[in-house]
Amino acid sequence: DKLVRSCIVKVQHYLGNRTNICVTCKVRADPAGSPPRQLRWSICCMKDGTVISTFDTAVEQRVREEIGGGDSWLSGLIDGLAGDAERGAAAPNWSEDMWRFSMQRGDMLACLKQNVVGDFSTVERHELEDALKA
């Protein structure tokens, strides 16, 4: 998390602090004879240099299907930022809490997707909501 934070701040500075930058992060372990395990979290660097991370709430999972996690993460992030009237109305000035909420949705949706075989997610909203509450 510390290294990614440092790198994203440098990228933000290099790009002139014109936009917020978000990335999904994962660390993978391949225990012998078991499906791969993965730890997933997100980091965003705001235009003002503030860094928000979901490392403290990172999702650990056993990966069934490697593909589709990035697309699902982005879908969860966008849904979190604009999926209801209150957050949609806040655009583009979302609070840190709104960003963190949205990043956690992306993290969880990516993990749920990687438990489904194939490139397309079949995860439904109620499944995402249930997983976030657990």
Secondary structure, DSSP 8 states (H G I E B T S, - for coil): -HHHHHHHHHHHHHTTS-S-EEEEEEEEE--TTS--EEEEEEEEE-TTS-EEE-GGG-EEEE-S--TTHHHHHHHHHHHHHHSSHHHHHHTT---HHHHHHHHHHHHHHHHHHTTSSSSS----HHHHHHHHH-
